[in-house]
Amino acid sequence: MGLKELRIVFDNPWSTYYPGQTVTGRIIVVVDSVKKIRGINVKIKGEANTCWATDRQELNHEGRYEKESETVTGHEEYFNIQSYVVGTASGDDEIILPIGEHSYPFTCALPQNLPSSFEHDYGHVRYTVKAIIDRPWKFDQEVKAAFTVVSHFDLNREARASEPIHQEMSKTFCCLCCGSPPLKVNVILPVKGYVPGQSMAIRVNVDNQSGIVVETVKLILRKIITFKANTPRVITRTEKIVVAEVSKGPVEAGGTSDYEQKLEISPLPPSNLTNCGIIDLEYNLKIEACVQGWYHRNLKSNTLVFIGTIPLANYQGEISPSAPPSYEEYGWSVRSLRERGESDYVMGNQGHFAPRYPVYNFMRT
């Protein structure tokens, strides 16, 4: 049988690193018979890719426009490092692996100014380690594993993050050509910046002077992702994804309601994806007062919020303990690490991978 096991083990139990840190680990090779190889090559790289199918109008030979589908892509490479942990690049020497388990350490100093890991169907920022067993006169045997890079977003360095939010919304409704008294919704948050593990304490005041029932008031945290492609043409695509949502209602016609709700922040990549030029990420809080009657439009508003990796020091709503954060999986996972043109037989490509982000354990005051 020969090769019984080939895997990559990171020394960091979270497999999570910051730009400028050193990634270390081991290549584990288990063989149940003597194996001849030329060497073991390790490739460590960081890159961003975008890819999706889009429609465009093309003029056919009859002079008519037809809808055609094309695939657009974008790519950035941040680093690509290769080294041999066994043997040399020349492969001149034949190396004998005895029966049993063999462990080969690898190391890689990460560059500064890397963007955070990010995964989505239309694009990703991804960091991987691949080990390749170079075999004479046979196909190479390969294994790949991904790790997370988290780029610090210190909310204390973003001036807008400590600003409070006071969103005032108002709407009138037409009834038999006459305008109704207004529906007013005020939403207050102490700050704009939060970290995973924290909760948004949202104060809501509804003054429904109209004759229309407010069925529910929704508070929706969304991530707004902009993907950019430049081949074969420059184009962007924006996706709006709900991260968390709470709601409360109803508020009858002529009624009022004053309450507080909390939105818990789950493990999330930090805002902006700084240093990535083809994927941009921001978060906003959508407020929507859903009114009765299909012919009336809901009252809606959006406000920008920030998700960071280092919490605000002057926010008194919660106190962070001195313990460092844990690292927890992001809600979006990838089922395959396979790259275009890569062999289907690379071990580890079909395994589940989700980036991990720092999550704080807050104590409420």
C-alpha positions as CSV (number, residue, x, y, z in Angstrom):
1,M,0.0,0.0,0.0
2,G,2.8,2.4,0.8
3,L,1.5,5.8,2.0
4,K,-1.0,5.3,4.8
5,E,-1.4,8.9,6.0
6,L,-0.3,12.3,4.9
7,R,-1.4,15.4,6.8
8,I,-0.5,18.9,7.9
9,V,-0.6,19.9,11.6
10,F,-0.2,23.5,12.8
11,D,1.5,24.2,16.1
12,N,-1.1,26.9,16.9
13,P,-4.2,25.0,18.1
14,W,-6.5,27.5,16.5
15,S,-4.6,27.6,13.2
16,T,-5.0,31.4,13.4
17,Y,-2.3,34.0,13.0
18,Y,-1.8,37.7,12.7
19,P,0.3,39.5,9.9
20,G,3.9,39.5,10.8
21,Q,3.7,36.3,12.9
22,T,5.4,33.0,12.1
23,V,3.4,30.0,11.0
24,T,4.9,26.7,12.2
25,G,3.8,23.2,11.9
26,R,4.7,19.7,10.8
27,I,4.1,17.5,7.8
28,I,3.1,14.0,9.1
29,V,3.9,11.1,6.8
30,V,2.9,7.5,7.8
31,V,4.0,4.6,5.6
32,D,3.4,0.9,6.0
33,S,6.1,-0.2,3.6
34,V,9.5,1.2,2.6
35,K,9.0,4.2,0.3
36,K,11.3,5.8,-2.1
37,I,11.0,9.6,-2.7
38,R,13.0,12.5,-4.2
39,G,11.9,14.9,-1.5
40,I,9.0,16.7,0.2
41,N,8.2,20.2,-1.0
42,V,6.1,22.7,1.1
43,K,4.3,25.6,-0.6
44,I,2.7,28.3,1.6
45,K,0.8,31.1,-0.1
46,G,-1.8,33.8,0.5
47,E,-4.1,35.1,-2.2
48,A,-7.5,36.5,-3.0
49,N,-9.8,35.4,-5.8
50,T,-13.2,36.4,-7.1
51,C,-15.3,34.5,-9.6
52,W,-18.9,34.5,-10.8
53,A,-21.0,34.2,-13.9
54,T,-22.7,37.2,-15.3
55,D,-25.0,38.0,-18.3
56,R,-24.2,40.5,-21.0
57,Q,-25.9,41.6,-24.2
58,E,-24.0,40.6,-27.4
59,L,-24.9,41.6,-31.0
60,N,-25.3,38.5,-33.2
61,H,-24.8,38.1,-36.9
62,E,-28.4,39.0,-37.6
63,G,-28.0,42.3,-35.8
64,R,-30.0,41.3,-32.8
65,Y,-28.9,41.4,-29.2
66,E,-28.7,38.1,-27.4
67,K,-28.0,37.4,-23.7
68,E,-24.7,35.5,-23.2
69,S,-23.2,34.3,-20.0
70,E,-19.5,34.8,-19.2
71,T,-17.3,34.1,-16.2
72,V,-15.5,37.1,-14.7
73,T,-12.6,36.8,-12.3
74,G,-10.2,38.8,-10.1
75,H,-7.0,37.8,-8.5
76,E,-4.4,39.1,-6.0
77,E,-1.3,37.3,-4.7
78,Y,0.2,38.3,-1.3
79,F,3.0,35.8,-1.0
80,N,4.1,32.4,-2.3
81,I,6.9,30.7,-0.5
82,Q,8.3,27.3,-1.4
83,S,10.9,25.2,0.4
84,Y,12.0,21.5,0.8
85,V,11.7,19.9,4.2
86,V,13.2,16.7,2.8
87,G,15.6,16.6,-0.2
88,T,16.4,19.4,-2.6
89,A,14.8,21.1,-5.6
90,S,17.2,19.2,-7.9
91,G,15.8,15.9,-6.8
92,D,19.1,14.2,-7.6
93,D,19.2,12.0,-4.5
94,E,16.8,9.1,-3.8
95,I,15.5,9.1,-0.2
96,I,14.3,6.0,1.6
97,L,11.4,6.4,4.1
98,P,11.3,3.4,6.5
99,I,8.1,2.0,7.8
100,G,6.4,4.1,10.4
101,E,5.5,7.7,11.1
102,H,7.8,10.6,10.1
103,S,7.4,14.3,11.1
104,Y,9.0,17.2,9.2
105,P,8.7,20.7,10.6
106,F,8.0,23.8,8.4
107,T,8.0,27.5,9.1
108,C,6.9,30.7,7.4
109,A,7.1,34.3,8.5
110,L,4.0,36.1,7.3
111,P,4.4,39.4,5.6
112,Q,2.9,42.5,7.2
113,N,-0.2,44.2,5.8
114,L,-2.1,41.1,4.9
115,P,-5.9,41.2,4.6
116,S,-8.0,39.0,6.9
117,S,-9.1,35.6,5.8
118,F,-12.6,35.6,4.2
119,E,-14.8,33.0,2.5
120,H,-17.8,33.4,0.2
121,D,-19.2,31.7,-2.9
122,Y,-18.1,34.6,-5.1
123,G,-14.7,35.2,-3.6
124,H,-12.2,34.5,-0.9
125,V,-9.0,35.6,0.9
126,R,-7.3,32.4,1.6
127,Y,-4.0,31.2,3.1
128,T,-2.9,27.6,2.6
129,V,-0.1,25.1,3.1
130,K,0.5,22.4,0.6
131,A,3.0,19.5,1.1
132,I,4.0,17.5,-2.0
133,I,5.8,14.2,-1.9
134,D,8.0,14.0,-5.1
135,R,8.1,10.4,-6.2
136,P,10.4,9.1,-8.9
137,W,8.5,7.8,-11.9
138,K,5.1,8.1,-10.2
139,F,2.5,10.8,-9.6
140,D,3.2,13.1,-6.7
141,Q,1.2,12.8,-3.5
142,E,-0.2,16.0,-2.1
143,V,-2.0,17.3,0.9
144,K,-3.3,20.8,1.6
145,A,-4.6,22.7,4.7
146,A,-5.9,26.2,5.2
147,F,-5.2,28.5,8.1
148,T,-6.7,31.8,9.2
149,V,-5.0,35.2,9.1
150,V,-6.7,38.0,11.1
151,S,-5.7,41.6,10.4
152,H,-6.2,43.8,13.4
153,F,-8.9,46.4,13.3
154,D,-8.6,48.4,16.4
155,L,-11.9,50.2,17.0
156,N,-10.0,52.8,19.1
157,R,-8.2,54.0,16.0
158,E,-11.4,54.5,14.0
159,A,-12.8,57.8,15.1
160,R,-16.4,57.0,13.9
161,A,-16.5,53.8,16.0
162,S,-17.0,55.6,19.3
163,E,-19.8,57.9,17.9
164,P,-23.3,57.2,19.1
165,I,-26.1,56.4,16.7
166,H,-29.4,58.3,16.9
167,Q,-31.5,57.4,13.9
168,E,-34.7,59.4,13.6
169,M,-37.2,58.1,11.0
170,S,-40.6,59.4,10.0
171,K,-43.3,58.6,7.4
172,T,-46.8,59.6,6.5
173,F,-49.3,57.4,4.7
174,C,-51.8,58.5,2.0
175,C,-55.4,57.6,2.8
176,L,-58.1,58.8,0.4
177,C,-55.8,61.6,-0.9
178,C,-55.1,62.8,2.6
179,G,-51.9,62.4,4.4
180,S,-52.0,60.6,7.8
181,P,-50.3,61.9,10.9
182,P,-46.7,60.6,11.0
183,L,-45.3,57.2,12.1
184,K,-42.1,58.1,14.0
185,V,-39.3,55.6,14.9
186,N,-36.2,56.6,16.8
187,V,-33.3,54.2,17.3
188,I,-30.4,54.9,19.6
189,L,-27.1,53.0,20.1
190,P,-24.3,54.1,22.4
191,V,-21.5,53.5,19.8
192,K,-21.0,52.4,16.2
193,G,-18.1,49.9,16.9
194,Y,-18.4,46.4,18.3
195,V,-16.4,43.1,18.4
196,P,-17.6,39.5,18.2
197,G,-18.8,38.3,21.6
198,Q,-20.3,41.8,22.3
199,S,-23.9,42.8,22.0
200,M,-25.5,45.9,20.5
201,A,-27.9,47.5,23.1
202,I,-30.4,49.1,20.8
203,R,-33.0,51.5,22.2
204,V,-36.2,51.8,20.1
205,N,-39.0,54.3,20.5
206,V,-42.1,54.0,18.3
207,D,-44.7,56.8,18.2
208,N,-47.4,55.6,15.8
209,Q,-49.7,58.6,15.2
210,S,-50.8,57.2,11.9
211,G,-54.0,55.1,11.4
212,I,-51.8,52.2,10.3
213,V,-50.8,49.2,12.4
214,V,-47.1,48.6,12.7
215,E,-46.8,44.8,12.7
216,T,-43.2,44.6,13.7
217,V,-40.0,46.6,14.0
218,K,-37.0,44.7,12.7
219,L,-33.4,45.4,13.6
220,I,-31.1,43.6,11.1
221,L,-27.3,43.5,11.2
222,R,-26.1,42.9,7.6
223,K,-22.7,42.5,6.0
224,I,-22.4,44.3,2.6
225,I,-19.8,42.6,0.4
226,T,-18.5,44.1,-2.8
227,F,-16.7,41.8,-5.2
228,K,-14.5,43.1,-8.0
229,A,-13.4,41.4,-11.2
230,N,-11.1,42.6,-13.9
231,T,-10.9,39.7,-16.4
232,P,-12.2,39.7,-19.1
233,R,-13.7,43.1,-18.0
234,V,-14.0,45.3,-15.0
235,I,-17.2,44.6,-13.1
236,T,-18.5,44.6,-9.5
237,R,-21.1,42.6,-7.6
238,T,-22.6,43.5,-4.2
239,E,-24.2,41.0,-1.8
240,K,-26.2,41.8,1.3
241,I,-26.3,39.1,3.9
242,V,-28.2,39.0,7.2
243,V,-25.9,38.3,10.1
244,A,-28.3,38.7,13.0
245,E,-31.9,39.9,13.4
246,V,-34.3,40.7,16.2
247,S,-37.9,42.1,16.0
248,K,-40.7,43.3,18.2
249,G,-44.3,44.3,17.7
250,P,-47.1,45.1,17.0
251,V,-47.7,48.8,17.7
252,E,-51.3,49.7,17.2
253,A,-52.6,52.8,15.4
254,G,-52.2,55.7,17.7
255,G,-50.0,53.7,20.1
256,T,-46.5,54.1,21.4
257,S,-43.8,51.6,22.4
258,D,-40.4,52.2,24.1
259,Y,-38.0,49.2,24.6
260,E,-34.5,47.9,24.3
261,Q,-33.3,44.9,22.3
262,K,-29.9,43.3,22.0
263,L,-28.2,42.0,18.9
264,E,-25.4,39.5,19.7
265,I,-22.3,39.7,17.5
266,S,-21.2,36.3,16.3
267,P,-17.7,35.5,15.0
268,L,-17.2,37.8,11.9
269,P,-14.4,39.0,9.8
270,P,-13.5,42.6,10.6
271,S,-14.8,45.5,8.6
272,N,-13.1,46.8,5.4
273,L,-10.9,43.8,4.6
274,T,-8.0,46.2,4.6
275,N,-5.2,45.5,2.1
276,C,-7.5,43.5,-0.2
277,G,-8.2,45.3,-3.5
278,I,-10.9,43.0,-4.9
279,I,-13.2,42.3,-2.0
280,D,-14.6,45.0,0.3
281,L,-16.7,44.4,3.4
282,E,-18.8,46.7,5.6
283,Y,-21.6,46.2,8.1
284,N,-24.8,48.1,8.5
285,L,-27.8,48.1,10.8
286,K,-31.1,48.1,8.9
287,I,-34.1,49.3,10.7
288,E,-37.5,48.5,9.2
289,A,-40.9,49.2,10.5
290,C,-43.2,46.8,8.8
291,V,-46.8,48.2,8.4
292,Q,-50.1,46.5,7.8
293,G,-51.4,46.5,4.2
294,W,-49.7,45.6,1.0
295,Y,-50.3,49.0,-0.5
296,H,-48.3,50.8,2.2
297,R,-44.5,50.9,2.0
298,N,-42.5,50.1,5.1
299,L,-40.4,52.7,6.9
300,K,-36.7,51.8,6.4
301,S,-33.3,53.2,7.2
302,N,-29.7,52.0,7.3
303,T,-26.8,53.1,9.4
304,L,-23.1,52.1,9.2
305,V,-21.5,50.1,12.0
306,F,-18.0,48.7,12.5
307,I,-16.9,45.2,13.5
308,G,-13.4,45.2,14.8
309,T,-10.9,42.8,16.5
310,I,-10.0,45.1,19.4
311,P,-12.9,46.6,21.5
312,L,-13.4,50.2,22.4
313,A,-11.7,51.0,25.6
314,N,-14.1,53.8,26.6
315,Y,-17.4,51.9,26.1
316,Q,-18.9,51.5,29.5
317,G,-21.8,49.2,28.6
318,E,-19.6,46.1,29.1
319,I,-16.3,45.3,30.6
320,S,-13.9,42.9,28.9
321,P,-12.0,40.5,31.2
322,S,-8.2,40.4,31.0
323,A,-8.3,37.0,29.3
324,P,-7.4,37.0,25.6
325,P,-10.1,36.2,23.1
326,S,-10.9,32.7,21.9
327,Y,-11.0,32.0,18.2
328,E,-14.3,30.6,16.8
329,E,-15.4,29.6,13.3
330,Y,-17.2,32.1,11.1
331,G,-20.6,31.0,9.9
332,W,-19.6,30.7,6.3
333,S,-17.6,27.5,5.5
334,V,-16.1,26.2,2.3
335,R,-16.4,22.5,1.3
336,S,-13.5,22.5,-1.1
337,L,-10.1,24.1,-1.2
338,R,-9.5,22.9,-4.7
339,E,-8.1,25.5,-7.1
340,R,-8.6,25.8,-10.8
341,G,-6.3,23.3,-12.6
342,E,-5.5,21.5,-9.4
343,S,-5.6,17.7,-9.2
344,D,-8.8,16.1,-7.8
345,Y,-6.6,13.8,-5.7
346,V,-5.0,16.4,-3.4
347,M,-5.7,15.3,0.2
348,G,-7.5,17.8,2.3
349,N,-9.2,19.6,-0.5
350,Q,-12.6,18.2,0.2
351,G,-12.5,18.9,3.9
352,H,-14.6,21.5,5.7
353,F,-12.8,24.8,6.4
354,A,-14.2,28.0,8.0
355,P,-11.9,30.9,9.1
356,R,-11.7,31.6,12.8
357,Y,-12.0,35.1,14.3
358,P,-11.4,36.5,17.8
359,V,-14.4,36.4,20.1
360,Y,-14.4,38.1,23.5
361,N,-16.1,37.1,26.7
362,F,-17.7,40.2,28.0
363,M,-19.1,40.8,31.5
364,R,-22.1,43.1,31.7
365,T,-22.1,46.1,34.0
